Amino acid sequence: MAFQYEKVKGILVCPRCKGELVHDGNSLVCVNPETRWSYPIVDDIPRLLVDEAKELPVDAWCEVMQRQGRDVNTGQPS
């Protein structure tokens, strides 16, 4: 069964900063522009483990926010 982001998006938060997460391909990305954490989705299971997260470079994070219809300065919905 595929990961169903829409069903769980209201309860998913970044384990580091408690920010909102957006679904982008095979990862969940924190909308906090100061941290920019990305968590992998492996075998349709989000791996929200701090040790497995990676910090996205600013330009990559901005691209994710643009794809998700988010403000590239704040990560909030446009």
Phi, psi and omega in degrees: 000132182287151177299129183249082184305316184302328181285336186240001186299334180287345182246348180280133175221158176293127180295337182276311187243356181068019177284164178294149177245141174245149181271124179221100180065239181260034179207163170247131186242132178288137181277358180288115183292344180275337182249317176057039182284144176235131181244132183285154170248117184243125182052044179065019178240119177295131179258083183273056180251128182305321181293339181260355180284153173229146179273123180283144171297155184306314183295321178293319179296317179299321177297318178298314181298320178297315179300328183267007179070035182250155175292130184284353177263328185242340184081000181276158179303141179282000000 
